[in-house]
Amino acid sequence: MEKIKRDLVNRTFEVKVSPKGQIVIPADIRKKINLTGGNTLQVSLTENDEISIKKTPTALDWANLVAEGSVEKVEFKPDGTVDAAKSPNFAAWMAEDDE
């Protein structure tokens, strides 16, 4: 699978636009990002007239992302602030917003 990723990253595919404005996304790319019928895509236009197409994350994508993350019980002080000594990862993550 890693070889497929290397072969696809930064590779340009040429596709035709149909009279209805439709394009076909190459099969290798669809397989790599698990894009199937019924999935939705986000299409945007840059200031340089470049089109960006991104797969909209599904509920399963989000669930898998959350499952990959570490779990830390967040402890609070009596005043309602995070107890950084007992929840160091969460406290560090919250402090990122202050930077």
Biopython code that builds the backbone (N, CA, C, O; Angstrom):
import numpy as np
from Bio.PDB.StructureBuilder import StructureBuilder

atoms = [
    (1, "MET", "N", (0.823, -1.193, 0.000)),
    (1, "MET", "CA", (0.000, 0.000, 0.000)),
    (1, "MET", "C", (0.866, 1.256, 0.000)),
    (1, "MET", "O", (0.510, 2.252, -0.630)),
    (2, "GLU", "N", (1.998, 1.217, 0.700)),
    (2, "GLU", "CA", (2.885, 2.380, 0.746)),
    (2, "GLU", "C", (3.417, 2.716, -0.644)),
    (2, "GLU", "O", (3.585, 3.889, -0.977)),
    (3, "LYS", "N", (3.685, 1.679, -1.466)),
    (3, "LYS", "CA", (4.162, 1.915, -2.826)),
    (3, "LYS", "C", (3.101, 2.644, -3.637)),
    (3, "LYS", "O", (3.422, 3.548, -4.409)),
    (4, "ILE", "N", (1.845, 2.261, -3.469)),
    (4, "ILE", "CA", (0.760, 2.940, -4.185)),
    (4, "ILE", "C", (0.728, 4.411, -3.791)),
    (4, "ILE", "O", (0.559, 5.279, -4.648)),
    (5, "LYS", "N", (0.888, 4.695, -2.514)),
    (5, "LYS", "CA", (0.873, 6.085, -2.054)),
    (5, "LYS", "C", (2.009, 6.865, -2.700)),
    (5, "LYS", "O", (1.793, 7.973, -3.193)),
    (6, "ARG", "N", (3.212, 6.307, -2.706)),
    (6, "ARG", "CA", (4.353, 6.995, -3.307)),
    (6, "ARG", "C", (4.111, 7.250, -4.785)),
    (6, "ARG", "O", (4.480, 8.302, -5.305)),
    (7, "ASP", "N", (3.493, 6.294, -5.461)),
    (7, "ASP", "CA", (3.246, 6.439, -6.889)),
    (7, "ASP", "C", (2.195, 7.509, -7.185)),
    (7, "ASP", "O", (2.172, 8.052, -8.289)),
    (8, "LEU", "N", (1.330, 7.822, -6.225)),
    (8, "LEU", "CA", (0.242, 8.769, -6.457)),
    (8, "LEU", "C", (0.547, 10.185, -5.996)),
    (8, "LEU", "O", (0.049, 11.147, -6.580)),
    (9, "VAL", "N", (1.352, 10.321, -4.964)),
    (9, "VAL", "CA", (1.624, 11.643, -4.407)),
    (9, "VAL", "C", (2.370, 12.492, -5.427)),
    (9, "VAL", "O", (3.352, 12.053, -6.026)),
    (10, "ASN", "N", (1.888, 13.703, -5.610)),
    (10, "ASN", "CA", (2.465, 14.677, -6.540)),
    (10, "ASN", "C", (2.416, 14.238, -8.002)),
    (10, "ASN", "O", (3.094, 14.813, -8.853)),
    (11, "ARG", "N", (1.620, 13.229, -8.281)),
    (11, "ARG", "CA", (1.455, 12.786, -9.673)),
    (11, "ARG", "C", (0.250, 13.521, -10.258)),
    (11, "ARG", "O", (-0.744, 13.737, -9.566)),
    (12, "THR", "N", (0.337, 13.897, -11.506)),
    (12, "THR", "CA", (-0.753, 14.598, -12.167)),
    (12, "THR", "C", (-1.454, 13.650, -13.127)),
    (12, "THR", "O", (-0.813, 12.982, -13.940)),
    (13, "PHE", "N", (-2.764, 13.601, -13.025)),
    (13, "PHE", "CA", (-3.581, 12.799, -13.930)),
    (13, "PHE", "C", (-4.339, 13.762, -14.833)),
    (13, "PHE", "O", (-4.832, 14.791, -14.372)),
    (14, "GLU", "N", (-4.429, 13.436, -16.088)),
    (14, "GLU", "CA", (-5.196, 14.259, -17.007)),
    (14, "GLU", "C", (-6.554, 13.590, -17.220)),
    (14, "GLU", "O", (-6.628, 12.424, -17.607)),
    (15, "VAL", "N", (-7.623, 14.338, -16.966)),
    (15, "VAL", "CA", (-8.975, 13.816, -17.137)),
    (15, "VAL", "C", (-9.755, 14.774, -18.022)),
    (15, "VAL", "O", (-9.454, 15.967, -18.073)),
    (16, "LYS", "N", (-10.754, 14.252, -18.716)),
    (16, "LYS", "CA", (-11.587, 15.084, -19.568)),
    (16, "LYS", "C", (-12.840, 15.499, -18.812)),
    (16, "LYS", "O", (-13.347, 14.773, -17.957)),
    (17, "VAL", "N", (-13.318, 16.672, -19.149)),
    (17, "VAL", "CA", (-14.570, 17.161, -18.589)),
    (17, "VAL", "C", (-15.672, 16.840, -19.596)),
    (17, "VAL", "O", (-15.561, 17.174, -20.776)),
    (18, "SER", "N", (-16.731, 16.191, -19.124)),
    (18, "SER", "CA", (-17.845, 15.840, -20.012)),
    (18, "SER", "C", (-18.656, 17.095, -20.336)),
    (18, "SER", "O", (-18.486, 18.126, -19.685)),
    (19, "PRO", "N", (-19.534, 17.014, -21.336)),
    (19, "PRO", "CA", (-20.389, 18.167, -21.641)),
    (19, "PRO", "C", (-21.243, 18.620, -20.448)),
    (19, "PRO", "O", (-21.679, 19.770, -20.395)),
    (20, "LYS", "N", (-21.480, 17.706, -19.489)),
    (20, "LYS", "CA", (-22.262, 18.050, -18.296)),
    (20, "LYS", "C", (-21.371, 18.560, -17.163)),
    (20, "LYS", "O", (-21.859, 18.815, -16.062)),
    (21, "GLY", "N", (-20.072, 18.712, -17.421)),
    (21, "GLY", "CA", (-19.150, 19.207, -16.394)),
    (21, "GLY", "C", (-18.650, 18.121, -15.464)),
    (21, "GLY", "O", (-18.100, 18.437, -14.408)),
    (22, "GLN", "N", (-18.819, 16.860, -15.811)),
    (22, "GLN", "CA", (-18.402, 15.752, -14.959)),
    (22, "GLN", "C", (-16.979, 15.320, -15.306)),
    (22, "GLN", "O", (-16.533, 15.440, -16.447)),
    (23, "ILE", "N", (-16.279, 14.812, -14.289)),
    (23, "ILE", "CA", (-14.955, 14.233, -14.507)),
    (23, "ILE", "C", (-14.929, 12.855, -13.862)),
    (23, "ILE", "O", (-15.741, 12.554, -12.986)),
    (24, "VAL", "N", (-13.996, 12.025, -14.298)),
    (24, "VAL", "CA", (-13.795, 10.716, -13.687)),
    (24, "VAL", "C", (-12.522, 10.798, -12.860)),
    (24, "VAL", "O", (-11.466, 11.179, -13.365)),
    (25, "ILE", "N", (-12.629, 10.441, -11.596)),
    (25, "ILE", "CA", (-11.452, 10.418, -10.727)),
    (25, "ILE", "C", (-10.769, 9.072, -10.948)),
    (25, "ILE", "O", (-11.416, 8.031, -10.831)),
    (26, "PRO", "N", (-9.476, 9.072, -11.266)),
    (26, "PRO", "CA", (-8.777, 7.821, -11.561)),
    (26, "PRO", "C", (-8.957, 6.774, -10.455)),
    (26, "PRO", "O", (-8.967, 7.092, -9.266)),
    (27, "ALA", "N", (-9.099, 5.521, -10.889)),
    (27, "ALA", "CA", (-9.363, 4.415, -9.967)),
    (27, "ALA", "C", (-8.312, 4.303, -8.865)),
    (27, "ALA", "O", (-8.659, 4.051, -7.711)),
    (28, "ASP", "N", (-7.035, 4.487, -9.199)),
    (28, "ASP", "CA", (-5.980, 4.380, -8.184)),
    (28, "ASP", "C", (-6.194, 5.391, -7.059)),
    (28, "ASP", "O", (-5.972, 5.077, -5.890)),
    (29, "ILE", "N", (-6.622, 6.592, -7.407)),
    (29, "ILE", "CA", (-6.868, 7.612, -6.388)),
    (29, "ILE", "C", (-8.106, 7.240, -5.569)),
    (29, "ILE", "O", (-8.100, 7.359, -4.344)),
    (30, "ARG", "N", (-9.168, 6.789, -6.245)),
    (30, "ARG", "CA", (-10.386, 6.392, -5.526)),
    (30, "ARG", "C", (-10.083, 5.292, -4.526)),
    (30, "ARG", "O", (-10.582, 5.315, -3.401)),
    (31, "LYS", "N", (-9.258, 4.319, -4.937)),
    (31, "LYS", "CA", (-8.905, 3.219, -4.035)),
    (31, "LYS", "C", (-8.086, 3.728, -2.859)),
    (31, "LYS", "O", (-8.320, 3.338, -1.715)),
    (32, "LYS", "N", (-7.123, 4.602, -3.146)),
    (32, "LYS", "CA", (-6.226, 5.103, -2.097)),
    (32, "LYS", "C", (-6.988, 5.817, -0.994)),
    (32, "LYS", "O", (-6.668, 5.650, 0.182)),
    (33, "ILE", "N", (-8.001, 6.617, -1.357)),
    (33, "ILE", "CA", (-8.729, 7.387, -0.338)),
    (33, "ILE", "C", (-10.079, 6.758, -0.004)),
    (33, "ILE", "O", (-10.909, 7.364, 0.674)),
    (34, "ASN", "N", (-10.288, 5.531, -0.491)),
    (34, "ASN", "CA", (-11.521, 4.793, -0.209)),
    (34, "ASN", "C", (-12.750, 5.611, -0.610)),
    (34, "ASN", "O", (-13.681, 5.782, 0.177)),
    (35, "LEU", "N", (-12.736, 6.104, -1.824)),
    (35, "LEU", "CA", (-13.832, 6.910, -2.357)),
    (35, "LEU", "C", (-14.770, 5.995, -3.130)),
    (35, "LEU", "O", (-14.372, 5.352, -4.101)),
    (36, "THR", "N", (-16.014, 5.946, -2.687)),
    (36, "THR", "CA", (-17.003, 5.082, -3.336)),
    (36, "THR", "C", (-18.241, 5.885, -3.673)),
    (36, "THR", "O", (-18.399, 7.025, -3.236)),
    (37, "GLY", "N", (-19.125, 5.274, -4.462)),
    (37, "GLY", "CA", (-20.372, 5.931, -4.833)),
    (37, "GLY", "C", (-21.139, 6.384, -3.600)),
    (37, "GLY", "O", (-21.263, 5.639, -2.628)),
    (38, "GLY", "N", (-21.644, 7.587, -3.644)),
    (38, "GLY", "CA", (-22.387, 8.131, -2.511)),
    (38, "GLY", "C", (-21.551, 9.019, -1.606)),
    (38, "GLY", "O", (-22.107, 9.819, -0.854)),
    (39, "ASN", "N", (-20.212, 8.898, -1.661)),
    (39, "ASN", "CA", (-19.363, 9.803, -0.882)),
    (39, "ASN", "C", (-19.518, 11.214, -1.427)),
    (39, "ASN", "O", (-19.895, 11.401, -2.583)),
    (40, "THR", "N", (-19.231, 12.194, -0.603)),
    (40, "THR", "CA", (-19.280, 13.577, -1.062)),
    (40, "THR", "C", (-17.871, 14.146, -1.110)),
    (40, "THR", "O", (-16.969, 13.692, -0.406)),
    (41, "LEU", "N", (-17.709, 15.152, -1.960)),
    (41, "LEU", "CA", (-16.430, 15.821, -2.139)),
    (41, "LEU", "C", (-16.603, 17.307, -1.886)),
    (41, "LEU", "O", (-17.690, 17.859, -2.063)),
    (42, "GLN", "N", (-15.529, 17.943, -1.474)),
    (42, "GLN", "CA", (-15.500, 19.397, -1.300)),
    (42, "GLN", "C", (-14.685, 19.965, -2.451)),
    (42, "GLN", "O", (-13.528, 19.588, -2.642)),
    (43, "VAL", "N", (-15.277, 20.864, -3.215)),
    (43, "VAL", "CA", (-14.612, 21.465, -4.366)),
    (43, "VAL", "C", (-14.462, 22.959, -4.096)),
    (43, "VAL", "O", (-15.432, 23.634, -3.751)),
    (44, "SER", "N", (-13.246, 23.472, -4.253)),
    (44, "SER", "CA", (-13.020, 24.898, -4.037)),
    (44, "SER", "C", (-12.105, 25.440, -5.136)),
    (44, "SER", "O", (-11.414, 24.691, -5.827)),
    (45, "LEU", "N", (-12.126, 26.746, -5.268)),
    (45, "LEU", "CA", (-11.330, 27.433, -6.278)),
    (45, "LEU", "C", (-10.383, 28.399, -5.582)),
    (45, "LEU", "O", (-10.799, 29.182, -4.729)),
    (46, "THR", "N", (-9.097, 28.338, -5.955)),
    (46, "THR", "CA", (-8.118, 29.249, -5.363)),
    (46, "THR", "C", (-8.099, 30.555, -6.138)),
    (46, "THR", "O", (-8.731, 30.677, -7.186)),
    (47, "GLU", "N", (-7.366, 31.530, -5.611)),
    (47, "GLU", "CA", (-7.220, 32.818, -6.287)),
    (47, "GLU", "C", (-6.509, 32.667, -7.633)),
    (47, "GLU", "O", (-6.642, 33.522, -8.509)),
    (48, "ASN", "N", (-5.749, 31.569, -7.795)),
    (48, "ASN", "CA", (-5.006, 31.323, -9.036)),
    (48, "ASN", "C", (-5.794, 30.459, -10.015)),
    (48, "ASN", "O", (-5.215, 29.885, -10.938)),
    (49, "ASP", "N", (-7.104, 30.362, -9.824)),
    (49, "ASP", "CA", (-7.975, 29.542, -10.668)),
    (49, "ASP", "C", (-7.593, 28.067, -10.664)),
    (49, "ASP", "O", (-7.749, 27.378, -11.672)),
    (50, "GLU", "N", (-7.092, 27.583, -9.527)),
    (50, "GLU", "CA", (-6.799, 26.164, -9.372)),
    (50, "GLU", "C", (-7.948, 25.526, -8.619)),
    (50, "GLU", "O", (-8.455, 26.094, -7.651)),
    (51, "ILE", "N", (-8.358, 24.356, -9.056)),
    (51, "ILE", "CA", (-9.464, 23.640, -8.422)),
    (51, "ILE", "C", (-8.886, 22.647, -7.420)),
    (51, "ILE", "O", (-7.967, 21.892, -7.735)),
    (52, "SER", "N", (-9.432, 22.660, -6.222)),
    (52, "SER", "CA", (-9.043, 21.715, -5.187)),
    (52, "SER", "C", (-10.238, 20.817, -4.901)),
    (52, "SER", "O", (-11.351, 21.301, -4.690)),
    (53, "ILE", "N", (-10.004, 19.504, -4.894)),
    (53, "ILE", "CA", (-11.065, 18.542, -4.602)),
    (53, "ILE", "C", (-10.612, 17.711, -3.412)),
    (53, "ILE", "O", (-9.543, 17.102, -3.446)),
    (54, "LYS", "N", (-11.423, 17.683, -2.358)),
    (54, "LYS", "CA", (-11.102, 16.911, -1.158)),
    (54, "LYS", "C", (-12.282, 16.030, -0.797)),
    (54, "LYS", "O", (-13.436, 16.425, -0.961)),
    (55, "LYS", "N", (-11.992, 14.841, -0.307)),
    (55, "LYS", "CA", (-13.047, 13.954, 0.169)),
    (55, "LYS", "C", (-13.584, 14.505, 1.479)),
    (55, "LYS", "O", (-12.816, 14.840, 2.381)),
    (56, "THR", "N", (-14.891, 14.598, 1.580)),
    (56, "THR", "CA", (-15.510, 15.012, 2.828)),
    (56, "THR", "C", (-15.402, 13.844, 3.804)),
    (56, "THR", "O", (-15.819, 12.733, 3.478)),
    (57, "PRO", "N", (-14.856, 14.071, 4.983)),
    (57, "PRO", "CA", (-14.731, 12.965, 5.940)),
    (57, "PRO", "C", (-16.108, 12.403, 6.317)),
    (57, "PRO", "O", (-17.064, 13.147, 6.537)),
    (58, "THR", "N", (-16.179, 11.078, 6.383)),
    (58, "THR", "CA", (-17.412, 10.412, 6.790)),
    (58, "THR", "C", (-17.390, 10.224, 8.307)),
    (58, "THR", "O", (-16.373, 10.458, 8.961)),
    (59, "ALA", "N", (-18.512, 9.805, 8.844)),
    (59, "ALA", "CA", (-18.580, 9.517, 10.282)),
    (59, "ALA", "C", (-17.566, 8.436, 10.643)),
    (59, "ALA", "O", (-16.954, 8.485, 11.710)),
    (60, "LEU", "N", (-17.388, 7.461, 9.753)),
    (60, "LEU", "CA", (-16.410, 6.403, 10.013)),
    (60, "LEU", "C", (-14.988, 6.953, 10.001)),
    (60, "LEU", "O", (-14.160, 6.544, 10.814)),
    (61, "ASP", "N", (-14.701, 7.875, 9.087)),
    (61, "ASP", "CA", (-13.376, 8.511, 9.071)),
    (61, "ASP", "C", (-13.099, 9.188, 10.408)),
    (61, "ASP", "O", (-12.018, 9.036, 10.977)),
    (62, "TRP", "N", (-14.084, 9.939, 10.908)),
    (62, "TRP", "CA", (-13.914, 10.628, 12.196)),
    (62, "TRP", "C", (-13.759, 9.627, 13.332)),
    (62, "TRP", "O", (-12.920, 9.814, 14.214)),
    (63, "ALA", "N", (-14.559, 8.566, 13.320)),
    (63, "ALA", "CA", (-14.469, 7.558, 14.376)),
    (63, "ALA", "C", (-13.087, 6.910, 14.386)),
    (63, "ALA", "O", (-12.507, 6.688, 15.448)),
    (64, "ASN", "N", (-12.561, 6.608, 13.193)),
    (64, "ASN", "CA", (-11.217, 6.016, 13.112)),
    (64, "ASN", "C", (-10.153, 6.988, 13.606)),
    (64, "ASN", "O", (-9.199, 6.578, 14.268)),
    (65, "LEU", "N", (-10.307, 8.259, 13.294)),
    (65, "LEU", "CA", (-9.351, 9.264, 13.747)),
    (65, "LEU", "C", (-9.356, 9.365, 15.276)),
    (65, "LEU", "O", (-8.303, 9.427, 15.910)),
    (66, "VAL", "N", (-10.540, 9.380, 15.843)),
    (66, "VAL", "CA", (-10.653, 9.457, 17.303)),
    (66, "VAL", "C", (-10.071, 8.202, 17.945)),
    (66, "VAL", "O", (-9.398, 8.280, 18.972)),
    (67, "ALA", "N", (-10.333, 7.045, 17.337)),
    (67, "ALA", "CA", (-9.836, 5.781, 17.892)),
    (67, "ALA", "C", (-8.314, 5.726, 17.901)),
    (67, "ALA", "O", (-7.722, 5.068, 18.757)),
    (68, "GLU", "N", (-7.673, 6.417, 16.948)),
    (68, "GLU", "CA", (-6.210, 6.419, 16.874)),
    (68, "GLU", "C", (-5.585, 7.302, 17.943)),
    (68, "GLU", "O", (-4.415, 7.129, 18.284)),
    (69, "GLY", "N", (-6.347, 8.242, 18.470)),
    (69, "GLY", "CA", (-5.809, 9.189, 19.444)),
    (69, "GLY", "C", (-5.645, 8.572, 20.815)),
    (69, "GLY", "O", (-6.274, 7.569, 21.151)),
    (70, "SER", "N", (-4.794, 9.190, 21.588)),
    (70, "SER", "CA", (-4.600, 8.700, 22.946)),
    (70, "SER", "C", (-5.738, 9.192, 23.833)),
    (70, "SER", "O", (-6.362, 10.218, 23.561)),
    (71, "VAL", "N", (-5.986, 8.454, 24.872)),
    (71, "VAL", "CA", (-7.051, 8.808, 25.798)),
    (71, "VAL", "C", (-6.407, 9.239, 27.110)),
    (71, "VAL", "O", (-5.538, 8.555, 27.650)),
    (72, "GLU", "N", (-6.844, 10.361, 27.595)),
    (72, "GLU", "CA", (-6.347, 10.864, 28.869)),
    (72, "GLU", "C", (-7.533, 11.372, 29.668)),
    (72, "GLU", "O", (-8.332, 12.163, 29.167)),
    (73, "LYS", "N", (-7.649, 10.926, 30.891)),
    (73, "LYS", "CA", (-8.710, 11.416, 31.758)),
    (73, "LYS", "C", (-8.335, 12.837, 32.159)),
    (73, "LYS", "O", (-7.242, 13.085, 32.668)),
    (74, "VAL", "N", (-9.251, 13.757, 31.924)),
    (74, "VAL", "CA", (-8.978, 15.157, 32.232)),
    (74, "VAL", "C", (-9.451, 15.450, 33.655)),
    (74, "VAL", "O", (-10.620, 15.270, 33.996)),
    (75, "GLU", "N", (-8.514, 15.901, 34.462)),
    (75, "GLU", "CA", (-8.803, 16.244, 35.863)),
    (75, "GLU", "C", (-8.864, 17.762, 35.995)),
    (75, "GLU", "O", (-8.067, 18.482, 35.394)),
    (76, "PHE", "N", (-9.808, 18.229, 36.778)),
    (76, "PHE", "CA", (-9.977, 19.662, 36.991)),
    (76, "PHE", "C", (-9.712, 20.025, 38.445)),
    (76, "PHE", "O", (-9.928, 19.223, 39.355)),
    (77, "LYS", "N", (-9.246, 21.231, 38.639)),
    (77, "LYS", "CA", (-9.052, 21.773, 39.981)),
    (77, "LYS", "C", (-10.404, 22.261, 40.497)),
    (77, "LYS", "O", (-11.345, 22.394, 39.715)),
    (78, "PRO", "N", (-10.520, 22.530, 41.799)),
    (78, "PRO", "CA", (-11.788, 23.027, 42.343)),
    (78, "PRO", "C", (-12.276, 24.327, 41.679)),
    (78, "PRO", "O", (-13.477, 24.595, 41.643)),
    (79, "ASP", "N", (-11.333, 25.133, 41.152)),
    (79, "ASP", "CA", (-11.750, 26.392, 40.513)),
    (79, "ASP", "C", (-12.211, 26.200, 39.065)),
    (79, "ASP", "O", (-12.565, 27.172, 38.396)),
    (80, "GLY", "N", (-12.210, 24.939, 38.570)),
    (80, "GLY", "CA", (-12.695, 24.643, 37.224)),
    (80, "GLY", "C", (-11.635, 24.651, 36.147)),
    (80, "GLY", "O", (-11.940, 24.360, 34.990)),
    (81, "THR", "N", (-10.401, 24.972, 36.486)),
    (81, "THR", "CA", (-9.331, 24.942, 35.494)),
    (81, "THR", "C", (-8.733, 23.537, 35.431)),
    (81, "THR", "O", (-8.891, 22.740, 36.356)),
    (82, "VAL", "N", (-8.056, 23.251, 34.342)),
    (82, "VAL", "CA", (-7.452, 21.935, 34.155)),
    (82, "VAL", "C", (-6.271, 21.766, 35.107)),
    (82, "VAL", "O", (-5.456, 22.673, 35.275)),
    (83, "ASP", "N", (-6.197, 20.605, 35.718)),
    (83, "ASP", "CA", (-5.065, 20.281, 36.578)),
    (83, "ASP", "C", (-3.946, 19.760, 35.686)),
    (83, "ASP", "O", (-3.942, 18.586, 35.315)),
    (84, "ALA", "N", (-2.999, 20.623, 35.343)),
    (84, "ALA", "CA", (-1.924, 20.274, 34.404)),
    (84, "ALA", "C", (-1.045, 19.143, 34.923)),
    (84, "ALA", "O", (-0.467, 18.402, 34.128)),
    (85, "ALA", "N", (-0.933, 18.999, 36.221)),
    (85, "ALA", "CA", (-0.106, 17.923, 36.779)),
    (85, "ALA", "C", (-0.751, 16.559, 36.548)),
    (85, "ALA", "O", (-0.051, 15.567, 36.343)),
    (86, "LYS", "N", (-2.072, 16.507, 36.579)),
    (86, "LYS", "CA", (-2.784, 15.235, 36.402)),
    (86, "LYS", "C", (-3.216, 15.000, 34.957)),
    (86, "LYS", "O", (-3.494, 13.863, 34.577)),
    (87, "SER", "N", (-3.275, 16.050, 34.152)),
    (87, "SER", "CA", (-3.697, 15.939, 32.749)),
    (87, "SER", "C", (-2.743, 16.737, 31.863)),
    (87, "SER", "O", (-3.153, 17.706, 31.224)),
    (88, "PRO", "N", (-1.469, 16.333, 31.821)),
    (88, "PRO", "CA", (-0.467, 17.139, 31.112)),
    (88, "PRO", "C", (-0.705, 17.264, 29.607)),
    (88, "PRO", "O", (-0.478, 18.331, 29.037)),
    (89, "ASN", "N", (-1.153, 16.200, 28.961)),
    (89, "ASN", "CA", (-1.360, 16.268, 27.510)),
    (89, "ASN", "C", (-2.494, 17.215, 27.166)),
    (89, "ASN", "O", (-2.371, 18.023, 26.245)),
    (90, "PHE", "N", (-3.589, 17.125, 27.891)),
    (90, "PHE", "CA", (-4.724, 18.004, 27.639)),
    (90, "PHE", "C", (-4.344, 19.451, 27.927)),
    (90, "PHE", "O", (-4.691, 20.352, 27.164)),
    (91, "ALA", "N", (-3.640, 19.671, 29.015)),
    (91, "ALA", "CA", (-3.223, 21.028, 29.373)),
    (91, "ALA", "C", (-2.317, 21.616, 28.293)),
    (91, "ALA", "O", (-2.446, 22.789, 27.941)),
    (92, "ALA", "N", (-1.407, 20.806, 27.770)),
    (92, "ALA", "CA", (-0.509, 21.280, 26.711)),
    (92, "ALA", "C", (-1.303, 21.595, 25.448)),
    (92, "ALA", "O", (-1.035, 22.587, 24.770)),
    (93, "TRP", "N", (-2.273, 20.755, 25.136)),
    (93, "TRP", "CA", (-3.103, 20.969, 23.952)),
    (93, "TRP", "C", (-3.905, 22.262, 24.094)),
    (93, "TRP", "O", (-4.017, 23.031, 23.140)),
    (94, "MET", "N", (-4.459, 22.500, 25.273)),
    (94, "MET", "CA", (-5.222, 23.725, 25.519)),
    (94, "MET", "C", (-4.327, 24.948, 25.451)),
    (94, "MET", "O", (-4.760, 26.011, 25.005)),
    (95, "ALA", "N", (-3.087, 24.810, 25.886)),
    (95, "ALA", "CA", (-2.153, 25.945, 25.889)),
    (95, "ALA", "C", (-1.738, 26.323, 24.477)),
    (95, "ALA", "O", (-1.291, 27.449, 24.260)),
    (96, "GLU", "N", (-1.869, 25.424, 23.508)),
    (96, "GLU", "CA", (-1.527, 25.741, 22.118)),
    (96, "GLU", "C", (-2.349, 26.891, 21.594)),
    (96, "GLU", "O", (-1.863, 27.672, 20.776)),
    (97, "ASP", "N", (-3.592, 27.017, 22.047)),
    (97, "ASP", "CA", (-4.461, 28.110, 21.601)),
    (97, "ASP", "C", (-3.966, 29.468, 22.094)),
    (97, "ASP", "O", (-4.264, 30.500, 21.493)),
    (98, "ASP", "N", (-3.219, 29.459, 23.176)),
    (98, "ASP", "CA", (-2.734, 30.714, 23.771)),
    (98, "ASP", "C", (-1.495, 31.251, 23.077)),
    (98, "ASP", "O", (-1.115, 32.403, 23.287)),
    (99, "GLU", "N", (-0.861, 30.426, 22.251)),
    (99, "GLU", "CA", (0.404, 30.821, 21.609)),
    (99, "GLU", "C", (0.183, 31.738, 20.445)),
    (99, "GLU", "O", (1.143, 32.160, 19.800)),
]
sb = StructureBuilder()
sb.init_structure("model")
sb.init_model(0)
sb.init_chain("A")
sb.init_seg("    ")
for serial, (resi, resn, name, xyz) in enumerate(atoms, 1):
    if name == "N":
        sb.init_residue(resn, " ", resi, " ")
    sb.init_atom(name, np.array(xyz, "f"), 0.0, 1.0, " ", f" {name:<3s}", serial, name[0])
structure = sb.get_structure()
